[in-house]
Amino acid sequence: MNTVETFPMTFVVLDMEWNQPIPYIPSPVDPKILPGEIIEIGAVKLTVLSESEYQLSSPFSILVRPMYYRIMNKQVSRVINRSTEDLKRGLPFPEAYKMFQQWCGEDYVLCAWGDSDISIMKSNLKIHNLPVEINDRFLDIQPLFGRVAENTSQQRSVAYAVDFYRIPQTDDFHSADKDAYYEARILKESLIDYFSLSKKETDPAFPTLKHFVSNPNLTTQIKWKSGAFSLEKAAVEAAMKEKMLCPICEQPLSAVIDWFTSGHTTLSLWQCPVHNTLSGKIRAKKTPSQEFYGSGQLRFVNGNAARYVREKWEEKIAAKCERECEEL
Ligand SMILES: [Zn+2]
């Protein structure tokens, strides 16, 4: 099996289109279980023979006939330009997925732009009672591009990265195989940048390629417990001493907002240089012998959940300010 850092490396760049439920029509399944039903799978293979030799495959493309969301959602249709009539074509998902897997072969790193393709793929596998375990190495191209091209953790669109690398635009976006092709070109340019940067980079925190690869079959949260204490406060404080490491790459996290209490919960916000923002939460819980232990949880958060922690912290600072002003 090739590891990520030895040649040749094979990357399978996946891009899918999916239909969504229509808000005013009763959904045949819970949209929480199936947020999107796959209607097209596209992919392009990028084989890296050496730091300067790259091969792009011809695209894999397959239409999938949806079973649940068979009426085209207008908003989705506006983006990908497909009609309800078009959805009657294509293979059932289990067959299409099997063909995709066969095309992928054995030894590769699965890639996509962002992590939504992976979560949609898992929800579709689950609803068809197929094993939800997918390839155990996944690379999100977006943070790799951000780090090597612009040294930012800001999220960029595929169109932005295509412009950035001046990749010739011969087709419109939003058909799975064409998007996969653009994303594979971005990956190629990002890898070229990565190899050249990693030679001259003196920052010891500069991530290796391995740090951008995660196992999508593992959960992306960590839980821990402190020892038992007679006082609630001591239990929480003990849990706060846990060393915060990224659940994906195990690098130490930097505190964006250090632990603070908000009601019965102790919250915090953390940053991994590669995998973005995580929130920490500690609650005091009771042991059977009526003592206390701190129960901690660290998990990846999106912008909204991060804003929640930030707002709680700001409320706390404001309240503290008010109290101190009264004392003066
Ligand atoms: Zn990380």
Boltz pocket constraint, residues with backbone or C-beta under 6 A from the ligand:
constraints:
  - pocket:
      binder: B
      contacts: [[A, 211], [A, 246], [A, 247], [A, 248], [A, 249], [A, 250], [A, 251], [A, 272], [A, 273], [A, 274], [A, 275], [A, 276]]
      max_distance: 6.0
